[in-house]
Amino acid sequence: MTFSRQSVLFGFGACVGTCLALAAPAGADLVVLSSGRVISASSVVLTADTAVIRLRGGGEVTCSRSLVVRVDPDETPWIEPAGTTGAAAASAMADAIAPVVPAPIRAIEIPVAYRGMINKLAQAHGVDARLIHAVISAESSYQPRARSRKGARGLMQIMPATGRQYGVGKGSLYKASANLDAGVRHLKGLLGRFGLREAIAAYNAGEAAVRRFGGVPPFRETQAYVAKVLQLSGLEPPPLPEPPPSPDAPDVDPETADPAVPVDVASDRSAP
């Protein structure tokens, strides 16, 4: 059997085209969930009540629309891994949309060595001492020499750039009095610009992230941090005020009104 040169080249080109098509990265969306997780999906269909998320590994999941914070385009090329099944992808998606349940938090008492400084700073700057204590507990567990991978230092894990804003040099951030002073002043500034939850989130993730997302960012670390600080401090944001009564509603005292006698709004308005 013989093949012409043209047929060989044509067959080779078709094979290459097929192989490239199979290996080509698929378009996708990044679905940001209220649980703080981000899922990469091949497509998303949103309605007023539901979100239908088609998974990259095959299959789809329908969940409440309220669980989806937003959908962003995924600019990172991605190739479907071999052996991924729709069932496995659906199981992963079910785990992703499950709410984050924070681990039990062990209360930490204010050490005697720092109690006086914290109470004094709380009174001077008008910041609740319980909130200061909770932030220190979450940031360093009262370890004055603590240092993060990003370079935050001391009891309240102050970054050198933040310390400079409050006149505290990098070399002084391990000094308890200077670190606490800068941290409490920074916390006070955040509380002046945001609500309680958002201020705590900004202390962890930065003001830019809070402004970008219009509230607590959907980062698992930040959401867990906010929950931890609120639990340790025993503080909760004040409830939203109840809406004022409608001006058209009749003025009836519920304690004296007779439920057997209906209220005639029209006659009540026309009475002299």
C-alpha positions as CSV (number, residue, x, y, z in Angstrom):
1,M,0.0,0.0,0.0
2,T,1.4,3.4,-0.9
3,F,0.5,6.9,0.1
4,S,0.9,10.1,-1.8
5,R,3.0,12.9,-0.2
6,Q,-0.1,15.1,0.0
7,S,-2.2,12.6,1.9
8,V,0.6,12.0,4.4
9,L,0.9,15.7,5.0
10,F,-2.8,16.1,5.3
11,G,-3.1,13.3,7.8
12,F,-0.3,14.6,9.8
13,G,-1.8,18.1,9.9
14,A,-5.2,16.7,11.0
15,C,-3.6,14.7,13.8
16,V,-1.7,17.7,15.0
17,G,-4.8,19.8,14.9
18,T,-6.8,17.2,16.9
19,C,-4.0,16.9,19.5
20,L,-3.8,20.6,19.9
21,A,-7.6,20.8,20.3
22,L,-7.5,18.2,23.0
23,A,-4.7,19.9,24.9
24,A,-6.0,23.4,24.5
25,P,-6.8,25.2,27.7
26,A,-10.5,25.6,28.4
27,G,-12.2,28.9,29.2
28,A,-13.4,29.1,32.8
29,D,-14.9,31.4,35.4
30,L,-13.8,31.9,39.0
31,V,-16.8,31.6,41.3
32,V,-16.3,33.4,44.6
33,L,-18.5,31.9,47.3
34,S,-19.8,33.3,50.5
35,S,-17.9,30.6,52.4
36,G,-14.7,32.3,51.3
37,R,-13.7,29.6,48.8
38,V,-13.1,30.2,45.1
39,I,-14.2,27.6,42.5
40,S,-13.0,27.4,38.9
41,A,-16.0,26.4,36.7
42,S,-16.4,26.0,32.9
43,S,-19.5,28.1,33.0
44,V,-22.0,29.6,35.4
45,V,-25.7,30.5,34.9
46,L,-27.1,32.8,37.5
47,T,-30.8,33.5,38.1
48,A,-32.6,35.5,40.8
49,D,-32.7,32.4,43.1
50,T,-30.3,29.8,41.9
51,A,-26.8,29.4,40.5
52,V,-26.0,26.5,38.1
53,I,-22.3,25.9,38.1
54,R,-20.9,23.6,35.5
55,L,-17.8,21.9,36.8
56,R,-14.6,21.6,34.9
57,G,-14.4,17.9,35.7
58,G,-17.8,17.2,34.4
59,G,-21.3,17.5,35.8
60,E,-23.0,20.5,37.4
61,V,-24.2,21.7,40.7
62,T,-27.2,23.9,41.5
63,C,-27.1,26.0,44.7
64,S,-28.7,29.1,46.1
65,R,-27.8,32.3,44.3
66,S,-27.0,33.8,47.7
67,L,-24.0,31.6,48.1
68,V,-22.3,33.2,45.1
69,V,-20.6,36.5,45.9
70,R,-19.4,37.2,42.3
71,V,-18.1,35.6,39.2
72,D,-14.7,36.7,37.6
73,P,-13.1,35.5,34.4
74,D,-10.3,33.0,35.0
75,E,-7.3,34.3,33.1
76,T,-5.1,31.3,34.0
77,P,-4.9,28.6,31.3
78,W,-6.1,25.3,32.5
79,I,-6.1,21.8,30.9
80,E,-8.5,19.1,32.1
81,P,-6.6,16.5,34.1
82,A,-7.0,12.9,33.0
83,G,-9.1,10.7,35.2
84,T,-11.3,13.5,36.7
85,T,-14.8,12.3,37.0
86,G,-18.0,14.3,37.3
87,A,-18.8,12.6,40.6
88,A,-15.5,13.6,42.1
89,A,-15.8,17.2,40.9
90,A,-19.4,17.4,42.3
91,S,-18.1,16.1,45.6
92,A,-15.4,18.8,45.7
93,M,-18.0,21.4,44.8
94,A,-20.3,20.3,47.6
95,D,-17.3,20.7,50.0
96,A,-16.6,24.1,48.6
97,I,-20.1,25.5,49.1
98,A,-20.4,24.2,52.6
99,P,-20.1,27.0,55.2
100,V,-16.9,27.4,57.0
101,V,-17.2,26.2,60.6
102,P,-14.6,27.8,62.8
103,A,-12.7,25.6,65.2
104,P,-13.4,26.1,68.9
105,I,-11.4,29.0,70.3
106,R,-9.6,28.9,73.6
107,A,-10.0,32.1,75.6
108,I,-6.7,33.8,76.5
109,E,-6.7,36.0,79.6
110,I,-4.8,39.3,79.5
111,P,-1.4,38.7,81.1
112,V,-0.7,40.8,84.2
113,A,2.4,42.2,82.5
114,Y,0.3,43.9,79.8
115,R,-3.0,44.5,81.6
116,G,-2.1,48.0,82.8
117,M,-0.8,49.1,79.4
118,I,-3.8,47.8,77.5
119,N,-6.3,49.5,79.9
120,K,-4.4,52.8,79.7
121,L,-4.3,52.8,75.9
122,A,-7.9,51.7,75.7
123,Q,-9.0,54.7,77.8
124,A,-6.7,57.1,76.0
125,H,-7.8,56.2,72.5
126,G,-11.4,55.2,73.2
127,V,-11.0,51.6,72.0
128,D,-12.6,48.8,73.9
129,A,-9.9,46.9,75.9
130,R,-11.6,43.6,75.1
131,L,-11.1,44.3,71.4
132,I,-7.4,45.1,71.9
133,H,-7.0,41.9,73.9
134,A,-8.7,39.9,71.2
135,V,-6.6,41.3,68.4
136,I,-3.4,40.6,70.4
137,S,-4.6,37.1,71.1
138,A,-5.4,36.4,67.5
139,E,-2.2,38.0,66.2
140,S,0.6,36.8,68.5
141,S,-1.0,35.1,71.6
142,Y,1.0,37.7,73.6
143,Q,4.4,36.7,72.2
144,P,6.3,40.0,72.1
145,R,9.0,38.6,69.7
146,A,6.5,37.1,67.3
147,R,7.3,37.8,63.6
148,S,5.2,36.7,60.6
149,R,6.5,35.5,57.2
150,K,5.5,38.9,55.7
151,G,7.5,40.8,58.3
152,A,4.8,41.8,60.8
153,R,6.3,42.2,64.3
154,G,5.5,42.1,68.0
155,L,2.3,41.8,70.0
156,M,-0.1,43.3,67.5
157,Q,1.9,42.2,64.5
158,I,2.7,45.6,63.1
159,M,4.2,45.9,59.7
160,P,7.2,48.3,59.5
161,A,5.4,50.6,57.1
162,T,2.4,50.8,59.4
163,G,4.7,51.5,62.4
164,R,6.3,54.4,60.6
165,Q,2.8,56.0,60.2
166,Y,2.7,56.3,64.0
167,G,6.3,57.2,64.6
168,V,7.5,53.8,65.6
169,G,10.7,52.6,63.8
170,K,11.2,49.0,62.7
171,G,13.7,48.4,65.6
172,S,11.1,49.4,68.2
173,L,8.3,47.2,67.1
174,Y,9.4,44.4,69.4
175,K,9.1,46.8,72.4
176,A,5.7,46.1,74.0
177,S,4.8,49.7,74.8
178,A,5.6,51.0,71.3
179,N,4.0,48.1,69.5
180,L,0.8,48.4,71.5
181,D,0.6,52.2,71.1
182,A,1.0,51.9,67.3
183,G,-1.4,48.9,67.1
184,V,-4.2,50.6,69.1
185,R,-3.9,53.8,67.2
186,H,-4.1,51.9,63.9
187,L,-7.1,50.0,65.2
188,K,-8.8,53.2,66.3
189,G,-8.3,54.7,62.8
190,L,-9.9,51.6,61.2
191,L,-12.9,51.8,63.6
192,G,-13.3,55.4,62.6
193,R,-13.6,54.5,58.9
194,F,-15.4,51.1,59.0
195,G,-17.9,49.2,61.1
196,L,-16.7,46.7,63.6
197,R,-16.5,43.7,61.4
198,E,-15.0,45.6,58.5
199,A,-12.4,47.2,60.8
200,I,-11.3,43.9,62.1
201,A,-11.1,42.5,58.6
202,A,-9.1,45.6,57.5
203,Y,-6.6,44.9,60.3
204,N,-6.0,41.5,58.9
205,A,-6.4,41.9,55.1
206,G,-5.8,45.7,54.7
207,E,-8.1,48.6,53.9
208,A,-7.9,48.1,50.2
209,A,-9.3,44.6,50.3
210,V,-12.3,45.7,52.4
211,R,-13.0,48.6,50.1
212,R,-12.6,46.4,47.0
213,F,-15.2,43.9,48.2
214,G,-17.4,46.4,49.9
215,G,-17.1,44.6,53.3
216,V,-15.4,41.6,54.8
217,P,-13.4,40.0,51.9
218,P,-14.3,36.4,50.9
219,F,-11.0,35.1,52.1
220,R,-11.2,32.1,54.5
221,E,-8.3,33.4,56.6
222,T,-9.9,36.8,57.0
223,Q,-13.4,35.5,57.7
224,A,-12.0,33.1,60.3
225,Y,-9.9,35.9,61.8
226,V,-13.0,38.2,62.1
227,A,-15.0,35.4,63.8
228,K,-12.2,34.6,66.2
229,V,-11.7,38.3,67.3
230,L,-15.4,38.8,67.8
231,Q,-15.6,35.6,69.8
232,L,-12.6,36.4,72.0
233,S,-13.8,39.9,72.6
234,G,-17.4,39.1,73.2
235,L,-18.3,42.0,71.0
236,E,-20.9,41.9,68.2
237,P,-21.9,44.7,65.8
238,P,-25.1,46.5,66.9
239,P,-28.3,45.2,65.2
240,L,-29.8,47.1,62.3
241,P,-32.4,49.6,63.5
242,E,-36.0,48.6,62.9
243,P,-37.7,50.5,60.1
244,P,-40.1,53.2,61.2
245,P,-43.8,52.4,61.1
246,S,-45.7,53.3,58.0
247,P,-47.5,56.7,58.2
248,D,-50.6,55.0,56.8
249,A,-50.8,52.4,59.6
250,P,-53.4,53.0,62.3
251,D,-52.2,54.1,65.8
252,V,-53.4,51.2,67.9
253,D,-52.2,50.2,71.4
254,P,-51.7,46.4,71.2
255,E,-52.2,46.0,74.9
256,T,-55.7,47.8,75.0
257,A,-57.0,46.9,71.5
258,D,-59.9,44.4,71.4
259,P,-59.0,41.7,68.8
260,A,-62.7,41.0,68.3
261,V,-63.3,44.6,67.1
262,P,-61.8,45.4,63.7
263,V,-60.1,48.8,63.2
264,D,-61.8,51.0,60.7
265,V,-59.0,53.1,59.3
266,A,-61.2,55.3,57.2
267,S,-63.7,56.1,60.0
268,D,-60.8,56.7,62.4
269,R,-59.3,59.3,60.1
270,S,-62.7,61.1,59.6
271,A,-63.6,61.2,63.3
272,P,-63.7,64.7,64.7
